Amino acid sequence: MLYASVGIAANNNKNDVIYVQNLLNKYQDAIADNNVMPLNPDGVCGKKTIAAIMGFQAKVVGFARPDGKVEPGGKSIKTLEKRTGNYSQTPLGANVGVKVVSSAVTSPAQQKTATIVPIATTSTDPRQLKSRNDIARVYGAISEDKKWARQGEFLAGYSIPTAIQSHKDYRWVNVYSPKKNKVTLVYCHKAMHSFLDKALNNLLARGLLVELKEFGGCHAIRATRGTSNWSAHSWALALDLNMTGNGLGQKPSLSSEFVQCFTDAGFGWGGYYSRQDGMHFTLAGFDMPRSQK
């Protein structure tokens, strides 16, 4: 039982910290940060423990703005206490998918809870998954309460490489941050990490970092605008970039060289849709423009 708060600006009593550290270790597969997990349950609330709390709040609890604090009776501790048993040192294999028994799981309009059954799949490359049902089978269905069944296995923070963060031309800011902070971490599908790394390094190598200006989000469980189908954002398989001048239905203002840094890395670009969406870059096969499929 948690008697006092643990984390940022908290009481951090030794026994409470140990209790939270042990609970966090049970979610190692969900937090999926090898630089932090597993924690040493020493009763000291240091940087790693706080990072684990914030990772847990973002990836498991679903906080848009993790506060890094676990309080008695709060949502974080209630969620932490749900998992029993020991933690797993090894996250579940990426070749294990899910079978969606309910056919309604890919439509927000219908919103029925799916029954999930593990199955094997031959491909986890999201570009090869050509329908929302393919995505749901492999990565997890979405239930009526807008929960992505297996997001703990696949949603993880991608850290912007130091060489890019420290570059004089790096100006990428999160427009939803009150202080308009530079982007240092992007919570996205694990499958996106290598593609995003390649795209950013393309920008660096081609002298185009200065054109990367606005980050409008990645993971958001919602319908594609104007439809009743789950967006690729629902599985964190799409990014919105440089929204100003690149809105849905607008003629995109992005340079072709900038776009190519992402398409060369494997992304599909919304500027190639019949209804142009210049801010949108995707890795979901069902979401790829026809010209790139």
PyMOL commands that set and color helices and strands:
alter all, ss='L'
color gray80, all
select helices_A, chain A and resi 14-25+28-31+47-61+75-80+126-128+132-139+151-154+162-165+190-205+209-211+232-235+256-263+270-272+285-287+290-292
alter helices_A, ss='H'
color red, helices_A
select strands_A, chain A and resi 6-7+69-70+96-100+116-120+155-159+173-174+185-189+214-215+238-240+268-269+280-282
alter strands_A, ss='S'
color yellow, strands_A
deselect
rebuild
show_as cartoon
